[in-house]
Amino acid sequence: MLGTPPLTSPLRVLVRRLHDWPVASQQVARRNAMVAATACAQRRIEREDVADYLAGDDADAPDAVDLTDDAPVSPPVVVLPAVADGR
């Protein structure tokens, strides 16, 4: 840096950053837009899957259980683990 004023180098850095800023800003904006579009597409697919399932169009969905008959329903069996109380 012989023969150059001391503010020339910081000024060049500032000018370079100002020159590169629009390109960097555009790249960040594009990346953000791609991430948002991917998230929206995933939500849309999930919404369509749920709508298809609720409409009954899902071929892989299990058959609905008919709860209208008068057959008694037995309560679920609950098995509790043995408790070691140290006595």
Beta strands, then each sheet from edge to edge (+ up, - down):
end
